Amino acid sequence: MQSDRSVDEVLSTAKLAGLKLKPNAGPVQVLKFSPALNSVDYRLVELPPQLQDALQTGEKVVFRGDEQDEAVLCSQTETHEMKVVDLSNTMLLCPRLSTPEDGSFKLQSPEDAVERLDVCASVSSYYELRPCRPRLTKLKQMLKLTAYRGPEAENDHVKLYSLEDLLGSVQASEDELLTALQHLGAFETNGKWRVLDIQYEEAVFLSILNLLDEKMWSYESVPLLECYALLEELYPSFVIKHCLEVYGNKCLGEGGKDGHYCLDAVRVCQFYAEYLLRAAGRFNFDEFIDSWQQSVPSGMKTTLDQLKGVALWDLDTRPRVIWSFSVNDLPEDPPARFAKLFETRSKWTLEEIEPFINDLSTEKISSNALLLKYARMSTDSSGQRVFNSKRPV
């Protein structure tokens, strides 16, 4: 295409094409294809309203993912997966093209001048952004490799991770990452995020619980400073405090004592259930129930509801059995999660399966919708509704 066409030539061409150019209808814009028309340097992304608002208010929006990952786009609060959508028509990208929405557009007449513009690229697809769950498998792996096992086990050659390090590798928004760290029982020390090695955590918390019996403390008022004084030769103070924060809360409100922690009965009962089942394999159900209740601090009551997402049991066998089966050990990818569940048990009731899929639900897809997608519902011989796999297992 010629790049030096005059106004008269453009108007003549428009007349031949049957176009009537009105006064103040805007400038004449002649497009010229650049040599880099087929360049892959440009990508189109369709932004949902919340991301548009984030960018307009100056909030940081970041692409995250390693080379082997499918990239995600993260705001401060949300993660969005990116899907390629093909266009039926090719779009031409022109950086300085004027449109009627521009304030000065109609102040110019076609006769005033010709604007010559380069078409910098052509695209036939764009990225659609869809809210998705944060991808936390890598976070769990990174924390597991750096688990804290006590001061004597520290190794200067092991790489530890700050929040910025984690944000650079984990496909999650900052808010989602901090929520996940809290859920995983992580803590920050010397600017690095760690979790406790499970056996070390068990040893520390069991030592704290033993003090309840020795000192006749109520589980509703555990003194932090006295725990420090009695256990300082065994464990660092920050580890003792962390365990009290994981399994309890600071005493607040009228009657609450400063520097005291109230242990949460559900969390403590679940701790003992996992502790008893972890090394036991399949445990006689009735013996477990007795041992479990006898293990917890005085005043706490164990219930089967506390085992949801922690264990599975079979009451139809003789003897009846129970075994460890934690939702935290299941894949976070929904197809893999359901495959693992149906590999473990061919049929599930709604009450049984819900604790193991509730964490997969989002604002866009509920646990019921996940069941419709990955499971088939039927009725067993007793008339109870059950779910089994849509795919052969």
ChimeraX attribute file (.defattr): number of C-alpha atoms within 10 A of each C-alpha:
attribute: neighborCount
match mode: 1-to-1
recipient: residues
	/A:1	8
	/A:2	7
	/A:3	12
	/A:4	10
	/A:5	12
	/A:6	11
	/A:7	16
	/A:8	13
	/A:9	11
	/A:10	17
	/A:11	17
	/A:12	13
	/A:13	12
	/A:14	13
	/A:15	12
	/A:16	10
	/A:17	9
	/A:18	9
	/A:19	11
	/A:20	10
	/A:21	15
	/A:22	10
	/A:23	13
	/A:24	14
	/A:25	15
	/A:26	21
	/A:27	21
	/A:28	20
	/A:29	16
	/A:30	18
	/A:31	16
	/A:32	16
	/A:33	17
	/A:34	13
	/A:35	11
	/A:36	12
	/A:37	16
	/A:38	13
	/A:39	12
	/A:40	10
	/A:41	8
	/A:42	12
	/A:43	12
	/A:44	14
	/A:45	15
	/A:46	12
	/A:47	14
	/A:48	13
	/A:49	8
	/A:50	11
	/A:51	21
	/A:52	12
	/A:53	12
	/A:54	14
	/A:55	13
	/A:56	9
	/A:57	9
	/A:58	8
	/A:59	13
	/A:60	11
	/A:61	17
	/A:62	17
	/A:63	14
	/A:64	20
	/A:65	18
	/A:66	11
	/A:67	7
	/A:68	6
	/A:69	9
	/A:70	12
	/A:71	16
	/A:72	23
	/A:73	21
	/A:74	23
	/A:75	20
	/A:76	17
	/A:77	12
	/A:78	19
	/A:79	27
	/A:80	23
	/A:81	18
	/A:82	19
	/A:83	15
	/A:84	12
	/A:85	12
	/A:86	12
	/A:87	11
	/A:88	8
	/A:89	9
	/A:90	11
	/A:91	13
	/A:92	14
	/A:93	16
	/A:94	16
	/A:95	11
	/A:96	12
	/A:97	15
	/A:98	16
	/A:99	12
	/A:100	10
	/A:101	8
	/A:102	10
	/A:103	9
	/A:104	12
	/A:105	15
	/A:106	16
	/A:107	11
	/A:108	15
	/A:109	17
	/A:110	21
	/A:111	18
	/A:112	12
	/A:113	14
	/A:114	18
	/A:115	15
	/A:116	16
	/A:117	17
	/A:118	18
	/A:119	20
	/A:120	19
	/A:121	21
	/A:122	19
	/A:123	19
	/A:124	14
	/A:125	17
	/A:126	16
	/A:127	16
	/A:128	16
	/A:129	19
	/A:130	15
	/A:131	17
	/A:132	18
	/A:133	20
	/A:134	20
	/A:135	18
	/A:136	17
	/A:137	13
	/A:138	13
	/A:139	19
	/A:140	15
	/A:141	11
	/A:142	20
	/A:143	21
	/A:144	15
	/A:145	14
	/A:146	19
	/A:147	19
	/A:148	19
	/A:149	15
	/A:150	15
	/A:151	9
	/A:152	6
	/A:153	8
	/A:154	12
	/A:155	9
	/A:156	7
	/A:157	6
	/A:158	9
	/A:159	11
	/A:160	17
	/A:161	17
	/A:162	16
	/A:163	15
	/A:164	10
	/A:165	12
	/A:166	20
	/A:167	19
	/A:168	15
	/A:169	14
	/A:170	21
	/A:171	31
	/A:172	32
	/A:173	25
	/A:174	20
	/A:175	14
	/A:176	20
	/A:177	22
	/A:178	15
	/A:179	11
	/A:180	17
	/A:181	21
	/A:182	12
	/A:183	10
	/A:184	17
	/A:185	15
	/A:186	18
	/A:187	17
	/A:188	15
	/A:189	11
	/A:190	6
	/A:191	11
	/A:192	15
	/A:193	21
	/A:194	23
	/A:195	22
	/A:196	23
	/A:197	17
	/A:198	14
	/A:199	10
	/A:200	16
	/A:201	19
	/A:202	16
	/A:203	13
	/A:204	19
	/A:205	20
	/A:206	15
	/A:207	17
	/A:208	20
	/A:209	18
	/A:210	13
	/A:211	17
	/A:212	17
	/A:213	13
	/A:214	8
	/A:215	8
	/A:216	10
	/A:217	15
	/A:218	15
	/A:219	21
	/A:220	18
	/A:221	20
	/A:222	24
	/A:223	20
	/A:224	18
	/A:225	14
	/A:226	13
	/A:227	17
	/A:228	19
	/A:229	10
	/A:230	13
	/A:231	17
	/A:232	12
	/A:233	9
	/A:234	11
	/A:235	17
	/A:236	14
	/A:237	16
	/A:238	12
	/A:239	20
	/A:240	21
	/A:241	15
	/A:242	19
	/A:243	17
	/A:244	22
	/A:245	16
	/A:246	19
	/A:247	20
	/A:248	21
	/A:249	15
	/A:250	20
	/A:251	19
	/A:252	13
	/A:253	7
	/A:254	6
	/A:255	7
	/A:256	14
	/A:257	15
	/A:258	12
	/A:259	14
	/A:260	19
	/A:261	23
	/A:262	21
	/A:263	23
	/A:264	17
	/A:265	20
	/A:266	17
	/A:267	14
	/A:268	22
	/A:269	23
	/A:270	23
	/A:271	18
	/A:272	19
	/A:273	25
	/A:274	20
	/A:275	17
	/A:276	18
	/A:277	19
	/A:278	15
	/A:279	11
	/A:280	13
	/A:281	12
	/A:282	16
	/A:283	19
	/A:284	17
	/A:285	18
	/A:286	14
	/A:287	12
	/A:288	18
	/A:289	16
	/A:290	11
	/A:291	14
	/A:292	21
	/A:293	17
	/A:294	13
	/A:295	14
	/A:296	19
	/A:297	19
	/A:298	13
	/A:299	9
	/A:300	16
	/A:301	14
	/A:302	21
	/A:303	14
	/A:304	8
	/A:305	10
	/A:306	18
	/A:307	20
	/A:308	19
	/A:309	20
	/A:310	21
	/A:311	19
	/A:312	17
	/A:313	17
	/A:314	13
	/A:315	11
	/A:316	8
	/A:317	8
	/A:318	9
	/A:319	11
	/A:320	15
	/A:321	19
	/A:322	21
	/A:323	23
	/A:324	22
	/A:325	20
	/A:326	17
	/A:327	18
	/A:328	13
	/A:329	9
	/A:330	16
	/A:331	15
	/A:332	19
	/A:333	12
	/A:334	16
	/A:335	12
	/A:336	11
	/A:337	19
	/A:338	24
	/A:339	19
	/A:340	14
	/A:341	19
	/A:342	20
	/A:343	13
	/A:344	12
	/A:345	13
	/A:346	12
	/A:347	21
	/A:348	18
	/A:349	16
	/A:350	15
	/A:351	10
	/A:352	14
	/A:353	21
	/A:354	16
	/A:355	16
	/A:356	21
	/A:357	21
	/A:358	15
	/A:359	14
	/A:360	15
	/A:361	16
	/A:362	12
	/A:363	8
	/A:364	9
	/A:365	11
	/A:366	15
	/A:367	18
	/A:368	14
	/A:369	12
	/A:370	17
	/A:371	19
	/A:372	13
	/A:373	12
	/A:374	17
	/A:375	21
	/A:376	14
	/A:377	17
	/A:378	13
	/A:379	11
	/A:380	12
	/A:381	6
	/A:382	6
	/A:383	8
	/A:384	10
	/A:385	14
	/A:386	19
	/A:387	22
	/A:388	21
	/A:389	20
	/A:390	15
	/A:391	10
	/A:392	8
	/A:393	11
